[in-house]
Amino acid sequence: MFYEMKKFYKSTAVLIVFVLALLFAIGMPILFIHDYTSCNYSTEKKVTTNGLNGLKDRKEQLQKVSGILSTDKLNKALIFYKSQPQGDKAYFKMEDKYPQFLSLLTDAYTPYGKNTVDITRISNANNFYTRNIERVKERMHLLGNGFISSNERQEVLNKAANISKPYTLEFFDQWPILIKSLLLVYILIILSAILISNRLFSFEKENNMDIILNSAGRKKLVRIGFQKNFAMITYLSLEFILCTAITTAIVFGTIGITSWNSQIQILPNFFTFIYSWSIGEMFIYYLIIAWICILSIALIGAFINSTLQETYTSLIISSLLMISPIFFKYSQLVSVGIQRYLCVQPINGISPLFFIDNLFIYQLGRSEEHTSEL
């Protein structure tokens, strides 16, 4: 196995991508933390704070409202906002007294596919915890009748109705930083997977070693094939674990692990997701899915390379097969059946927005019934 792994570094491209993945694992979270901007409105003016100080300032702001997000709190915030003269000052006062509430109300009451809604036109927030169901219905309507079957529609609505409520609001801004950083790192690991897998079996042929291998006999060739795949899986798994550990340690070490048990629906762009997961659960699922998807891409590339026995041809074919689902999964140029197939291709698993969105279609994940007093 180690002999096979040594071959990977005979490719300058593989070595460069590995170094870049390590640099991204270190540099991306530092860069996103450095670029973070927090706004303080306590003086009725917008005062910005950057970097780690900005994150600490935002964390202090959210401590004012941290805890159970009841409809009573939301109604008080809505009444307060509507009592202010409309304009920048109303927004500043709302963000100072009830930070994040305006964003949550906007997420809940903006019709699916629209940019925003006038919150002052909402009479009350009593139906806040059923708004996700309405928005999911709107989304299914926009997708059309052929995209989701009637059984899937009912399953989707059941899952949306059974999300654990009420939500728990805590400081969560480290999670977008961590997810964005890991996404960029995983793109490079996928590049490693494509480069390694598409020369895994053609290496010997291109170095005139295939005649020796062909004389070894079928059983030995099969064993060598397994060794090659195992070496590739081990290498990519170690690269994945190392880069993930570095990025996660930087983010959690500097910002903390608050909101681990908060529902994913409090995150930006996650309000209409139908799974009753905490942010911590989602993060663990994301790591597992991303790892499986990276290995799947590598194994598909290895299969193509073993069939064609030509590095550049298999590299081009693999790249087209792996990357095209990103661009065509919602394209009107292909049929609904093909769109559904493209949605579950491995490349879509390296982003939590993509992989959780795909579970919306294929009835995967865990659904639990929860009851609570709001």
Solvent accessible surface area in square Angstrom, and as a share of the most:
residue,aa,sasa,rsa
1,M,68,0.30
2,F,146,0.61
3,Y,134,0.51
4,E,12,0.05
5,M,26,0.12
6,K,138,0.58
7,K,14,0.06
8,F,8,0.03
9,Y,84,0.32
10,K,139,0.59
11,S,17,0.11
12,T,94,0.55
13,A,45,0.35
14,V,0,0.00
15,L,78,0.39
16,I,91,0.46
17,V,9,0.05
18,F,41,0.17
19,V,68,0.39
20,L,67,0.34
21,A,0,0.00
22,L,43,0.21
23,L,101,0.50
24,F,62,0.26
25,A,0,0.00
26,I,78,0.40
27,G,26,0.25
28,M,30,0.13
29,P,0,0.00
30,I,91,0.46
31,L,80,0.40
32,F,43,0.18
33,I,17,0.08
34,H,127,0.57
35,D,87,0.45
36,Y,35,0.13
37,T,68,0.39
38,S,3,0.02
39,C,33,0.19
40,N,38,0.20
41,Y,18,0.07
42,S,69,0.45
43,T,90,0.52
44,E,69,0.31
45,K,143,0.61
46,K,119,0.51
47,V,78,0.45
48,T,71,0.41
49,T,42,0.25
50,N,97,0.50
51,G,9,0.09
52,L,64,0.32
53,N,101,0.52
54,G,0,0.00
55,L,3,0.01
56,K,109,0.46
57,D,30,0.16
58,R,29,0.11
59,K,56,0.24
60,E,111,0.50
61,Q,16,0.07
62,L,0,0.00
63,Q,122,0.54
64,K,116,0.49
65,V,15,0.09
66,S,47,0.30
67,G,26,0.25
68,I,92,0.47
69,L,1,0.01
70,S,22,0.14
71,T,20,0.11
72,D,82,0.43
73,K,70,0.30
74,L,0,0.00
75,N,30,0.15
76,K,112,0.48
77,A,0,0.00
78,L,2,0.01
79,I,120,0.61
80,F,47,0.19
81,Y,27,0.10
82,K,76,0.32
83,S,78,0.50
84,Q,27,0.12
85,P,107,0.67
86,Q,104,0.46
87,G,47,0.45
88,D,104,0.54
89,K,125,0.53
90,A,1,0.01
91,Y,89,0.34
92,F,33,0.14
93,K,65,0.27
94,M,0,0.00
95,E,16,0.07
96,D,44,0.23
97,K,102,0.43
98,Y,31,0.12
99,P,0,0.00
100,Q,18,0.08
101,F,1,0.00
102,L,18,0.09
103,S,47,0.31
104,L,2,0.01
105,L,0,0.00
106,T,34,0.20
107,D,39,0.20
108,A,0,0.00
109,Y,21,0.08
110,T,7,0.04
111,P,51,0.32
112,Y,68,0.26
113,G,64,0.61
114,K,135,0.57
115,N,151,0.78
116,T,94,0.54
117,V,46,0.27
118,D,67,0.35
119,I,8,0.04
120,T,35,0.20
121,R,206,0.75
122,I,21,0.11
123,S,95,0.61
124,N,59,0.30
125,A,0,0.00
126,N,97,0.50
127,N,69,0.35
128,F,0,0.00
129,Y,7,0.03
130,T,69,0.40
131,R,35,0.13
132,N,1,0.01
133,I,33,0.17
134,E,72,0.32
135,R,30,0.11
136,V,1,0.01
137,K,90,0.38
138,E,55,0.24
139,R,20,0.07
140,M,6,0.03
141,H,146,0.65
142,L,112,0.56
143,L,47,0.23
144,G,27,0.26
145,N,136,0.70
146,G,58,0.55
147,F,5,0.02
148,I,1,0.01
149,S,56,0.36
150,S,88,0.56
151,N,116,0.60
152,E,12,0.05
153,R,54,0.20
154,Q,100,0.44
155,E,53,0.24
156,V,3,0.02
157,L,40,0.20
158,N,63,0.32
159,K,9,0.04
160,A,0,0.00
161,A,51,0.40
162,N,34,0.17
163,I,2,0.01
164,S,34,0.22
165,K,31,0.13
166,P,19,0.12
167,Y,2,0.01
168,T,38,0.22
169,L,0,0.00
170,E,57,0.26
171,F,6,0.02
172,F,4,0.02
173,D,22,0.11
174,Q,0,0.00
175,W,0,0.00
176,P,44,0.28
177,I,7,0.04
178,L,0,0.00
179,I,22,0.11
180,K,94,0.40
181,S,0,0.00
182,L,0,0.00
183,L,49,0.25
184,L,60,0.30
185,V,0,0.00
186,Y,0,0.00
187,I,84,0.43
188,L,21,0.10
189,I,0,0.00
190,I,9,0.05
191,L,73,0.36
192,S,0,0.00
193,A,0,0.00
194,I,11,0.05
195,L,35,0.17
196,I,0,0.00
197,S,0,0.00
198,N,1,0.00
199,R,50,0.18
200,L,8,0.04
201,F,38,0.16
202,S,0,0.00
203,F,18,0.08
204,E,7,0.03
205,K,98,0.42
206,E,87,0.39
207,N,76,0.39
208,N,127,0.65
209,M,66,0.29
210,D,42,0.22
211,I,134,0.68
212,I,127,0.64
213,L,42,0.21
214,N,100,0.51
215,S,94,0.61
216,A,38,0.29
217,G,35,0.34
218,R,196,0.72
219,K,178,0.75
220,K,93,0.40
221,L,64,0.32
222,V,68,0.39
223,R,126,0.46
224,I,27,0.13
225,G,14,0.13
226,F,144,0.60
227,Q,73,0.32
228,K,5,0.02
229,N,37,0.19
230,F,117,0.49
231,A,0,0.00
232,M,0,0.00
233,I,50,0.25
234,T,29,0.17
235,Y,10,0.04
236,L,1,0.00
237,S,16,0.10
238,L,102,0.51
239,E,2,0.01
240,F,13,0.05
241,I,104,0.53
242,L,79,0.40
243,C,0,0.00
244,T,13,0.08
245,A,54,0.42
246,I,44,0.22
247,T,0,0.00
248,T,22,0.13
249,A,65,0.50
250,I,37,0.19
251,V,0,0.00
252,F,31,0.13
253,G,67,0.64
254,T,65,0.38
255,I,12,0.06
256,G,20,0.19
257,I,90,0.46
258,T,41,0.24
259,S,2,0.01
260,W,87,0.30
261,N,122,0.62
262,S,0,0.00
263,Q,16,0.07
264,I,0,0.00
265,Q,1,0.00
266,I,3,0.01
267,L,4,0.02
268,P,62,0.39
269,N,114,0.58
270,F,12,0.05
271,F,5,0.02
272,T,17,0.10
273,F,19,0.08
274,I,3,0.02
275,Y,1,0.00
276,S,13,0.09
277,W,7,0.02
278,S,19,0.12
279,I,0,0.00
280,G,0,0.00
281,E,57,0.26
282,M,0,0.00
283,F,10,0.04
284,I,80,0.40
285,Y,68,0.26
286,Y,0,0.00
287,L,37,0.19
288,I,84,0.42
289,I,57,0.29
290,A,0,0.00
291,W,91,0.32
292,I,80,0.41
293,C,17,0.10
294,I,1,0.01
295,L,17,0.08
296,S,32,0.21
297,I,1,0.01
298,A,0,0.00
299,L,72,0.36
300,I,60,0.30
301,G,1,0.01
302,A,3,0.02
303,F,144,0.60
304,I,21,0.11
305,N,0,0.00
306,S,41,0.26
307,T,90,0.52
308,L,69,0.34
309,Q,54,0.24
310,E,68,0.31
311,T,17,0.10
312,Y,153,0.58
313,T,61,0.35
314,S,0,0.00
315,L,41,0.21
316,I,108,0.55
317,I,68,0.34
318,S,1,0.01
319,S,30,0.19
320,L,121,0.60
321,L,95,0.47
322,M,9,0.04
323,I,72,0.37
324,S,36,0.23
325,P,2,0.01
326,I,64,0.32
327,F,141,0.59
328,F,81,0.34
329,K,8,0.04
330,Y,85,0.32
331,S,20,0.13
332,Q,164,0.73
333,L,154,0.76
334,V,38,0.22
335,S,63,0.41
336,V,56,0.32
337,G,50,0.48
338,I,84,0.43
339,Q,13,0.06
340,R,50,0.18
341,Y,133,0.50
342,L,22,0.11
343,C,0,0.00
344,V,67,0.39
345,Q,29,0.13
346,P,20,0.13
347,I,11,0.06
348,N,0,0.00
349,G,4,0.04
350,I,10,0.05
351,S,11,0.07
352,P,2,0.01
353,L,72,0.36
354,F,69,0.29
355,F,10,0.04
356,I,2,0.01
357,D,20,0.11
358,N,10,0.05
359,L,21,0.10
360,F,7,0.03
361,I,0,0.00
362,Y,61,0.23
363,Q,84,0.37
364,L,97,0.48
365,G,50,0.48
366,R,83,0.30
367,S,49,0.32
368,E,66,0.30
369,E,145,0.65
370,H,72,0.32
371,T,136,0.79
372,S,61,0.39
373,E,165,0.74
374,L,90,0.45
